[in-house]
Amino acid sequence: MSSVKPDVTAFVHQTSSTITYLVADPATGIAAVIDAAADFDIATGVLNYTSVEEVVSTIRACKLKLAWILETHVHADHVSAAQFLKDRFGGRVAISSRITDVQETFAAVYCEDPDFPCDGSQFDHLFEPNEVFQIGSLQARAIATPGHTPACMSYLVGDAVFVGDSIFMPDSGTARCDFPGGSAETLYRSAQLLLALPERTRMFVGHDYGGEDRGISWESSVGRQKENNKHVRETIGSDEFVVMRRDRDGELGLPGMIIPAIQINMRAGRLPDPAANGVCYLKTPINAFPGAS
């Protein structure tokens, strides 16, 4: 594990409990943003970027240069602010190379035009598993952690790992695995891969909803997760995890934002092309969405 500590600033997106991270190299001022969240009112169709303005202000106040805008996966509970940040600061929008699997699945669900590209070309860079990249002088590595979705990717930056929706805080456990292409067996293997990192590695989660005796939290460590995570601690095996996860997922409804979020996020945070009247539209499949009853 690298002894270099990136500067990490967390921002809570209140409506989705998403944690957005600003990760900066203290030596060079070069930075990355992970899982930037925009604001979408599903009742009115109004899209704005009020929540991410705090990230913008921090980048400017600290005089950082944004090199990367990283997505841990195609989110189903919020709309990405990746393009908003790129328009202001530049940087490369990146995700797992398995975005192509997600695009193929949901292009069919939403009956996208035949010329909709399912090759990930909406993104500036597609990470392969274990690909190494730089954030200034910080070495970073993309770790494939599928299970919640096929295209989930965690990012190890110095002594910190950003795990998206793979592992949550110890008292919250892990993410659901019942979306198309999800797999409880695969998520268990991904969790073990993350828990094999050095125990002192700081672990930053993608969501938190608070607990019975605590507020919103986002930082743990590999050691604490191995000892205390209620779903994947060391005493829990694969079979037990799979049964628990499948039973739990069977009780969950679809996220309220899944219809707009998937259509925008599989386009790297861009809206669909406008219609002849200049307005962008999203599709709502009737009695056809996977998991709908």
Secondary structure, DSSP 8 states (H G I E B T S, - for coil): ------EEEEEEETTTTEEEEEEE-TTT-EEEEES-B-EEETTTTEEE-TTTHHHHHHHHHTT-EEEEEE-SS--SSS-B-HHHHHHHH--EEEEETTHHHHHHHHHHHTT--TT---SSTTSSEEE-TT-EEEETTEEEEEEE--SSSTT-EEEEETTEEE-TTSB--TTT-B----STT--HHHHHHHHHHHHTS-TT-EEE-SB---BTTB----EEEHHHHHHH-TTTSTT--HHHHHHHHHHHHTT----TTHHHHHHHHTTTT------TTS-------SS-STT--
